[in-house]
Amino acid sequence: MSLSRLFNPSLAVGAVLGVSVVLGAQAFFDGRALANQPFMDAALASLRAARENLVQATPNKGGHRDRAIDLVDRAIEQVKEGIAYAAQ
């Protein structure tokens, strides 16, 4: 079975976004947003790696690859904004 059949971009994006949301919610509900945020930094690194994998994938996905890249870009911006907000 080829690697392209094993990799599902929508599933990867969903998993990364889910982890990002959970980590962000945890910081929010804990009431402690610290300037040093290893989980948010890790989420940002994972999103960037996911984006790079999506960019390298062949574009024959009926537009889903492009949509996944857009969603990851939006998630990256949200994580960056969350880090900046917590640093205030």
MMTF fields as JSON, N, C-alpha, C and O atoms, coordinates in Angstrom:
{
  "mmtfVersion": "1.0.0",
  "mmtfProducer": "UNKNOWN",
  "numBonds": 351,
  "numAtoms": 352,
  "numGroups": 88,
  "numChains": 1,
  "numModels": 1,
  "chainsPerModel": [1],
  "groupsPerChain": [88],
  "chainIdList": ["A"],
  "bondAtomList": [4, 2, 8, 6, 12, 10, 16, 14, 20, 18, 24, 22, 28, 26, 32, 30, 36, 34, 40, 38, 44, 42, 48, 46, 52, 50, 56, 54, 60, 58, 64, 62, 68, 66, 72, 70, 76, 74, 80, 78, 84, 82, 88, 86, 92, 90, 96, 94, 100, 98, 104, 102, 108, 106, 112, 110, 116, 114, 120, 118, 124, 122, 128, 126, 132, 130, 136, 134, 140, 138, 144, 142, 148, 146, 152, 150, 156, 154, 160, 158, 164, 162, 168, 166, 172, 170, 176, 174, 180, 178, 184, 182, 188, 186, 192, 190, 196, 194, 200, 198, 204, 202, 208, 206, 212, 210, 216, 214, 220, 218, 224, 222, 228, 226, 232, 230, 236, 234, 240, 238, 244, 242, 248, 246, 252, 250, 256, 254, 260, 258, 264, 262, 268, 266, 272, 270, 276, 274, 280, 278, 284, 282, 288, 286, 292, 290, 296, 294, 300, 298, 304, 302, 308, 306, 312, 310, 316, 314, 320, 318, 324, 322, 328, 326, 332, 330, 336, 334, 340, 338, 344, 342, 348, 346],
  "bondOrderList": [1, 1, 1, 1, 1, 1, 1, 1, 1, 1, 1, 1, 1, 1, 1, 1, 1, 1, 1, 1, 1, 1, 1, 1, 1, 1, 1, 1, 1, 1, 1, 1, 1, 1, 1, 1, 1, 1, 1, 1, 1, 1, 1, 1, 1, 1, 1, 1, 1, 1, 1, 1, 1, 1, 1, 1, 1, 1, 1, 1, 1, 1, 1, 1, 1, 1, 1, 1, 1, 1, 1, 1, 1, 1, 1, 1, 1, 1, 1, 1, 1, 1, 1, 1, 1, 1, 1],
  "groupList": [{"groupName": "MET", "atomNameList": ["N", "CA", "C", "O"], "elementList": ["N", "C", "C", "O"], "formalChargeList": [0, 0, 0, 0], "bondAtomList": [1, 0, 2, 1, 3, 2], "bondOrderList": [1, 1, 2], "singleLetterCode": "M", "chemCompType": "L-PEPTIDE LINKING"}, {"groupName": "SER", "atomNameList": ["N", "CA", "C", "O"], "elementList": ["N", "C", "C", "O"], "formalChargeList": [0, 0, 0, 0], "bondAtomList": [1, 0, 2, 1, 3, 2], "bondOrderList": [1, 1, 2], "singleLetterCode": "S", "chemCompType": "L-PEPTIDE LINKING"}, {"groupName": "LEU", "atomNameList": ["N", "CA", "C", "O"], "elementList": ["N", "C", "C", "O"], "formalChargeList": [0, 0, 0, 0], "bondAtomList": [1, 0, 2, 1, 3, 2], "bondOrderList": [1, 1, 2], "singleLetterCode": "L", "chemCompType": "L-PEPTIDE LINKING"}, {"groupName": "ARG", "atomNameList": ["N", "CA", "C", "O"], "elementList": ["N", "C", "C", "O"], "formalChargeList": [0, 0, 0, 0], "bondAtomList": [1, 0, 2, 1, 3, 2], "bondOrderList": [1, 1, 2], "singleLetterCode": "R", "chemCompType": "L-PEPTIDE LINKING"}, {"groupName": "PHE", "atomNameList": ["N", "CA", "C", "O"], "elementList": ["N", "C", "C", "O"], "formalChargeList": [0, 0, 0, 0], "bondAtomList": [1, 0, 2, 1, 3, 2], "bondOrderList": [1, 1, 2], "singleLetterCode": "F", "chemCompType": "L-PEPTIDE LINKING"}, {"groupName": "ASN", "atomNameList": ["N", "CA", "C", "O"], "elementList": ["N", "C", "C", "O"], "formalChargeList": [0, 0, 0, 0], "bondAtomList": [1, 0, 2, 1, 3, 2], "bondOrderList": [1, 1, 2], "singleLetterCode": "N", "chemCompType": "L-PEPTIDE LINKING"}, {"groupName": "PRO", "atomNameList": ["N", "CA", "C", "O"], "elementList": ["N", "C", "C", "O"], "formalChargeList": [0, 0, 0, 0], "bondAtomList": [1, 0, 2, 1, 3, 2], "bondOrderList": [1, 1, 2], "singleLetterCode": "P", "chemCompType": "L-PEPTIDE LINKING"}, {"groupName": "ALA", "atomNameList": ["N", "CA", "C", "O"], "elementList": ["N", "C", "C", "O"], "formalChargeList": [0, 0, 0, 0], "bondAtomList": [1, 0, 2, 1, 3, 2], "bondOrderList": [1, 1, 2], "singleLetterCode": "A", "chemCompType": "L-PEPTIDE LINKING"}, {"groupName": "VAL", "atomNameList": ["N", "CA", "C", "O"], "elementList": ["N", "C", "C", "O"], "formalChargeList": [0, 0, 0, 0], "bondAtomList": [1, 0, 2, 1, 3, 2], "bondOrderList": [1, 1, 2], "singleLetterCode": "V", "chemCompType": "L-PEPTIDE LINKING"}, {"groupName": "GLY", "atomNameList": ["N", "CA", "C", "O"], "elementList": ["N", "C", "C", "O"], "formalChargeList": [0, 0, 0, 0], "bondAtomList": [1, 0, 2, 1, 3, 2], "bondOrderList": [1, 1, 2], "singleLetterCode": "G", "chemCompType": "PEPTIDE LINKING"}, {"groupName": "GLN", "atomNameList": ["N", "CA", "C", "O"], "elementList": ["N", "C", "C", "O"], "formalChargeList": [0, 0, 0, 0], "bondAtomList": [1, 0, 2, 1, 3, 2], "bondOrderList": [1, 1, 2], "singleLetterCode": "Q", "chemCompType": "L-PEPTIDE LINKING"}, {"groupName": "ASP", "atomNameList": ["N", "CA", "C", "O"], "elementList": ["N", "C", "C", "O"], "formalChargeList": [0, 0, 0, 0], "bondAtomList": [1, 0, 2, 1, 3, 2], "bondOrderList": [1, 1, 2], "singleLetterCode": "D", "chemCompType": "L-PEPTIDE LINKING"}, {"groupName": "GLU", "atomNameList": ["N", "CA", "C", "O"], "elementList": ["N", "C", "C", "O"], "formalChargeList": [0, 0, 0, 0], "bondAtomList": [1, 0, 2, 1, 3, 2], "bondOrderList": [1, 1, 2], "singleLetterCode": "E", "chemCompType": "L-PEPTIDE LINKING"}, {"groupName": "THR", "atomNameList": ["N", "CA", "C", "O"], "elementList": ["N", "C", "C", "O"], "formalChargeList": [0, 0, 0, 0], "bondAtomList": [1, 0, 2, 1, 3, 2], "bondOrderList": [1, 1, 2], "singleLetterCode": "T", "chemCompType": "L-PEPTIDE LINKING"}, {"groupName": "LYS", "atomNameList": ["N", "CA", "C", "O"], "elementList": ["N", "C", "C", "O"], "formalChargeList": [0, 0, 0, 0], "bondAtomList": [1, 0, 2, 1, 3, 2], "bondOrderList": [1, 1, 2], "singleLetterCode": "K", "chemCompType": "L-PEPTIDE LINKING"}, {"groupName": "HIS", "atomNameList": ["N", "CA", "C", "O"], "elementList": ["N", "C", "C", "O"], "formalChargeList": [0, 0, 0, 0], "bondAtomList": [1, 0, 2, 1, 3, 2], "bondOrderList": [1, 1, 2], "singleLetterCode": "H", "chemCompType": "L-PEPTIDE LINKING"}, {"groupName": "ILE", "atomNameList": ["N", "CA", "C", "O"], "elementList": ["N", "C", "C", "O"], "formalChargeList": [0, 0, 0, 0], "bondAtomList": [1, 0, 2, 1, 3, 2], "bondOrderList": [1, 1, 2], "singleLetterCode": "I", "chemCompType": "L-PEPTIDE LINKING"}, {"groupName": "TYR", "atomNameList": ["N", "CA", "C", "O"], "elementList": ["N", "C", "C", "O"], "formalChargeList": [0, 0, 0, 0], "bondAtomList": [1, 0, 2, 1, 3, 2], "bondOrderList": [1, 1, 2], "singleLetterCode": "Y", "chemCompType": "L-PEPTIDE LINKING"}],
  "groupTypeList": [0, 1, 2, 1, 3, 2, 4, 5, 6, 1, 2, 7, 8, 9, 7, 8, 2, 9, 8, 1, 8, 8, 2, 9, 7, 10, 7, 4, 4, 11, 9, 3, 7, 2, 7, 5, 10, 6, 4, 0, 11, 7, 7, 2, 7, 1, 2, 3, 7, 7, 3, 12, 5, 2, 8, 10, 7, 13, 6, 5, 14, 9, 9, 15, 3, 11, 3, 7, 16, 11, 2, 8, 11, 3, 7, 16, 12, 10, 8, 14, 12, 9, 16, 7, 17, 7, 7, 10],
  "groupIdList": [1, 2, 3, 4, 5, 6, 7, 8, 9, 10, 11, 12, 13, 14, 15, 16, 17, 18, 19, 20, 21, 22, 23, 24, 25, 26, 27, 28, 29, 30, 31, 32, 33, 34, 35, 36, 37, 38, 39, 40, 41, 42, 43, 44, 45, 46, 47, 48, 49, 50, 51, 52, 53, 54, 55, 56, 57, 58, 59, 60, 61, 62, 63, 64, 65, 66, 67, 68, 69, 70, 71, 72, 73, 74, 75, 76, 77, 78, 79, 80, 81, 82, 83, 84, 85, 86, 87, 88],
  "secStructList": [7, 7, 2, 2, 2, 2, 7, 7, 2, 2, 2, 2, 2, 2, 2, 2, 2, 2, 2, 2, 2, 2, 2, 2, 2, 2, 2, 2, 2, 2, 6, 7, 7, 7, 1, 7, 7, 2, 2, 2, 2, 2, 2, 2, 2, 2, 2, 2, 2, 2, 2, 2, 2, 2, 2, 2, 1, 7, 1, 7, 1, 6, 6, 2, 2, 2, 2, 2, 2, 2, 2, 2, 2, 2, 2, 2, 2, 2, 2, 2, 2, 2, 2, 2, 2, 2, 6, 7],
  "xCoordList": [0.859, 0.0, 0.906, 1.88, 0.596, 1.437, 1.208, 0.159, 2.207, 2.144, 1.022, 0.401, 0.75, -0.308, -1.677, -2.568, -1.858, -3.141, -3.241, -4.341, -2.101, -2.105, -2.276, -2.778, -1.87, -1.93, -3.236, -3.502, -4.03, -5.294, -5.147, -5.16, -5.007, -4.792, -5.897, -5.613, -7.128, -8.225, -8.12, -8.348, -7.779, -7.63, -6.451, -6.538, -5.354, -4.175, -4.487, -4.122, -5.153, -5.515, -6.469, -6.313, -7.445, -8.394, -7.709, -8.028, -6.77, -6.054, -5.223, -5.222, -4.523, -3.687, -4.551, -4.227, -5.636, -6.531, -7.142, -7.27, -7.519, -8.095, -7.12, -7.492, -5.872, -4.85, -4.656, -4.539, -4.622, -4.438, -5.579, -5.35, -6.797, -7.96, -7.94, -8.191, -7.643, -7.597, -6.532, -6.777, -5.363, -4.29, -4.643, -4.38, -5.231, -5.649, -6.744, -6.717, -7.7, -8.79, -8.258, -8.707, -7.311, -6.736, -6.09, -6.308, -5.315, -4.68, -5.724, -5.576, -6.772, -7.832, -8.546, -8.724, -8.95, -9.709, -8.848, -9.358, -7.567, -6.674, -6.486, -6.076, -6.791, -6.643, -5.202, -4.891, -4.342, -2.934, -2.344, -2.018, -2.218, -1.59, -0.173, 0.028, 0.792, 2.178, 2.89, 2.55, 3.881, 4.656, 5.403, 5.515, 5.909, 6.582, 5.518, 4.982, 5.216, 4.119, 4.623, 4.495, 5.182, 5.763, 4.726, 5.043, 3.494, 2.49, 2.041, 1.847, 1.877, 1.506, 2.656, 2.426, 3.889, 5.049, 5.117, 5.419, 4.835, 4.844, 3.724, 3.918, 2.551, 1.437, 1.806, 1.507, 2.451, 2.871, 3.864, 3.756, 4.813, 5.782, 5.096, 5.438, 4.131, 3.4, 2.585, 2.538, 1.949, 1.169, 2.066, 1.709, 3.22, 4.158, 4.645, 4.796, 4.889, 5.307, 4.164, 4.39, 2.944, 1.784, 1.626, 1.345, 1.807, 1.691, 2.732, 2.42, 3.959, 5.029, 4.697, 4.935, 4.154, 3.754, 2.647, 2.668, 1.69, 0.596, 1.109, 0.665, 2.027, 2.588, 3.315, 3.261, 3.992, 4.745, 3.848, 4.269, 2.627, 1.713, 1.292, 1.241, 0.997, 0.535, -0.835, -1.657, -1.072, -2.295, -3.533, -4.488, -3.547, -4.69, -5.71, -6.065, -6.169, -7.059, -8.421, -9.132, -8.786, -10.095, -10.261, -11.374, -9.163, -9.218, -9.088, -8.944, -9.136, -9.075, -7.698, -7.594, -6.651, -5.303, -5.163, -4.627, -5.64, -5.561, -6.377, -5.952, -7.536, -8.38, -7.688, -7.743, -7.043, -6.315, -5.172, -4.944, -4.45, -3.372, -3.938, -3.349, -5.068, -5.705, -6.091, -5.86, -6.668, -7.065, -5.857, -5.908, -4.781, -3.566, -2.999, -2.555, -3.007, -2.541, -3.35, -2.794, -4.66, -5.52, -5.233, -5.224, -5.002, -4.678, -3.344, -3.208, -2.367, -1.073, -1.269, -0.706, -2.059, -2.311, -3.008, -2.673, -3.96, -4.667, -3.721, -3.788, -2.852, -1.901, -0.944, -0.65, -0.458, 0.43, -0.261, 0.341, -1.525, -2.285, -2.5, -2.451, -2.736, -2.901, -1.623, -1.67, -0.495, 0.794, 1.017, 1.442, 0.729, 0.91, -0.023, 0.371, -1.259, -2.228, -1.779, -1.871, -1.292, -0.859, 0.392, 0.639, 1.159, 2.389, 2.122, 3.042, 0.908, 0.58, 0.65, 0.405],
  "yCoordList": [-1.171, 0.0, 1.234, 1.288, 2.198, 3.382, 4.328, 4.305, 5.156, 6.127, 7.125, 7.57, 7.487, 8.462, 7.924, 8.707, 6.628, 6.054, 6.002, 5.985, 5.978, 5.924, 7.303, 7.414, 8.354, 9.712, 10.369, 10.528, 10.741, 11.422, 12.861, 13.1, 13.841, 15.226, 15.768, 16.495, 15.432, 15.936, 15.407, 16.14, 14.149, 13.556, 14.18, 14.455, 14.404, 15.014, 16.421, 16.795, 17.196, 18.569, 18.542, 19.32, 17.664, 17.561, 17.204, 17.762, 16.276, 15.869, 17.018, 17.27, 17.705, 18.824, 19.951, 20.524, 20.264, 21.308, 20.892, 21.714, 19.638, 19.155, 19.29, 19.738, 18.904, 19.04, 20.503, 20.845, 21.368, 22.797, 23.369, 24.149, 22.987, 23.483, 22.986, 23.752, 21.714, 21.154, 21.846, 22.192, 22.049, 22.7, 24.151, 24.628, 24.843, 26.222, 26.312, 27.198, 25.406, 25.392, 25.068, 25.646, 24.157, 23.803, 25.03, 25.285, 25.783, 26.986, 28.013, 28.68, 28.137, 29.094, 28.726, 29.573, 27.473, 27.059, 26.917, 27.013, 26.693, 26.669, 28.074, 28.248, 29.072, 30.45, 30.896, 31.894, 30.167, 30.544, 30.503, 29.439, 31.656, 31.76, 32.261, 33.426, 31.407, 31.742, 32.14, 31.668, 33.015, 33.435, 32.247, 32.131, 31.37, 30.168, 29.094, 28.568, 28.77, 27.853, 26.702, 26.742, 25.695, 24.602, 23.843, 23.36, 23.736, 22.997, 23.792, 23.225, 25.089, 25.923, 25.964, 25.925, 26.043, 26.019, 24.691, 24.662, 23.597, 22.279, 22.179, 21.627, 22.717, 22.705, 23.502, 23.087, 24.639, 25.465, 24.707, 24.738, 24.04, 23.254, 22.123, 21.843, 21.476, 20.388, 20.905, 20.273, 22.043, 22.64, 23.003, 22.788, 23.548, 23.906, 22.66, 22.677, 21.586, 20.329, 19.747, 19.236, 19.828, 19.34, 20.129, 19.557, 21.443, 22.285, 21.877, 21.76, 21.664, 21.268, 19.931, 19.763, 18.991, 17.707, 17.891, 17.264, 18.738, 18.997, 19.664, 19.329, 20.592, 21.279, 20.283, 20.395, 19.314, 18.33, 17.256, 16.564, 17.111, 16.108, 16.512, 17.699, 15.537, 15.847, 16.532, 16.193, 17.49, 18.295, 17.663, 18.378, 16.373, 15.722, 15.228, 14.049, 16.127, 15.726, 16.403, 16.489, 16.875, 17.498, 18.79, 19.15, 19.479, 20.735, 20.565, 21.551, 19.33, 19.09, 19.404, 19.89, 19.131, 19.457, 20.953, 21.411, 21.717, 23.177, 23.698, 24.62, 23.113, 23.512, 23.167, 23.942, 22.011, 21.608, 22.578, 22.939, 23.004, 23.98, 25.279, 25.878, 25.715, 26.936, 26.792, 27.704, 25.666, 25.447, 25.41, 25.943, 24.787, 24.753, 26.164, 26.548, 26.938, 28.331, 29.108, 29.879, 28.907, 29.593, 29.121, 29.924, 27.833, 27.298, 27.851, 28.177, 27.957, 28.536, 29.959, 30.335, 30.738, 32.123, 32.161, 32.999, 31.279, 31.246, 30.885, 31.485, 29.919, 29.526, 30.682, 30.972, 31.342, 32.484, 33.613, 34.248, 33.856, 34.886, 34.489, 35.342, 33.211, 32.735, 32.919, 33.329, 32.618, 32.796, 34.279, 34.641, 35.124, 36.573, 37.098, 37.931, 36.611, 37.059, 36.678, 37.478, 35.445, 34.971, 35.71, 35.799, 36.228, 36.93, 38.352, 39.017, 38.829, 40.203, 40.362, 41.452],
  "zCoordList": [0.0, 0.0, 0.0, 0.75, -0.818, -0.935, 0.235, 0.878, 0.496, 1.597, 1.382, 2.347, 0.133, -0.139, 0.272, 0.601, 0.26, 0.691, 2.214, 2.767, 2.886, 4.343, 4.962, 6.08, 4.263, 4.792, 4.377, 3.185, 5.324, 5.077, 5.549, 6.757, 4.64, 5.048, 5.95, 6.901, 5.672, 6.498, 7.918, 8.88, 8.044, 9.363, 10.098, 11.294, 9.39, 10.014, 10.491, 11.605, 9.663, 10.046, 11.224, 12.165, 11.187, 12.296, 13.602, 14.652, 13.536, 14.748, 15.306, 16.511, 14.425, 14.878, 15.44, 16.479, 14.764, 15.274, 16.599, 17.506, 16.721, 17.976, 19.131, 20.216, 18.899, 19.946, 20.304, 21.48, 19.299, 19.555, 20.383, 21.308, 20.056, 20.789, 22.228, 23.159, 22.408, 23.766, 24.602, 25.758, 24.033, 24.785, 25.105, 26.209, 24.153, 24.394, 25.442, 26.297, 25.383, 26.363, 27.748, 28.739, 27.824, 29.121, 29.761, 30.945, 29.017, 29.552, 29.967, 30.991, 29.173, 29.485, 30.784, 31.659, 30.908, 32.081, 33.326, 34.442, 33.154, 34.306, 34.866, 36.014, 34.044, 34.477, 34.571, 35.22, 33.934, 33.993, 32.59, 32.064, 32.012, 30.702, 30.922, 31.263, 30.735, 31.01, 29.722, 28.636, 29.862, 28.696, 28.1, 26.879, 28.949, 28.479, 28.287, 29.263, 27.05, 26.743, 25.883, 24.66, 26.499, 25.706, 24.873, 23.786, 25.373, 24.606, 23.383, 22.307, 23.544, 22.399, 21.388, 20.179, 21.885, 20.992, 20.239, 19.046, 20.942, 20.29, 19.258, 18.175, 19.598, 18.643, 17.395, 16.275, 17.591, 16.461, 15.578, 14.353, 16.19, 15.419, 14.659, 13.51, 15.302, 14.638, 13.463, 12.408, 13.642, 12.547, 11.37, 10.212, 11.678, 10.599, 9.859, 8.637, 10.6, 9.965, 9.126, 8.029, 9.647, 8.889, 7.599, 6.547, 7.68, 6.483, 5.435, 4.25, 5.885, 4.962, 4.287, 3.091, 5.046, 4.454, 3.428, 2.369, 3.733, 2.793, 1.518, 0.42, 1.658, 0.487, -0.407, -1.632, 0.195, -0.581, -1.204, -2.132, -0.707, -1.268, -2.679, -3.002, -3.502, -4.849, -4.772, -3.92, -5.66, -5.569, -6.2, -6.504, -6.402, -7.063, -6.032, -6.016, -5.185, -4.091, -4.177, -3.175, -5.335, -5.51, -4.716, -4.332, -4.475, -3.73, -2.226, -1.503, -1.747, -0.301, 0.277, 1.404, -0.48, -0.035, 0.15, 1.16, -0.818, -0.726, 0.451, 1.148, 0.669, 1.804, 3.123, 4.078, 3.174, 4.377, 4.662, 5.816, 3.624, 3.799, 4.353, 5.253, 3.826, 4.322, 5.795, 6.588, 6.159, 7.553, 8.483, 9.592, 8.037, 8.858, 8.992, 10.075, 7.911, 7.995, 9.022, 9.804, 9.02, 9.984, 11.402, 12.335, 11.568, 12.893, 13.39, 14.569, 12.502, 12.873, 13.39, 14.419, 12.682, 13.115, 14.472, 15.309, 14.702, 15.984, 17.129, 18.202, 16.909, 17.944, 18.23, 19.389, 17.177, 17.365, 18.126, 18.993, 17.795, 18.509, 19.968, 20.854, 20.224, 21.591, 22.402, 23.562, 21.793, 22.468, 22.766, 23.863, 21.791, 21.994, 23.077, 23.894, 23.083, 24.085, 25.493, 26.424, 25.635, 26.95, 27.442, 28.645, 26.513, 26.883, 27.361, 27.837, 27.249, 27.657, 29.152, 29.67]
}
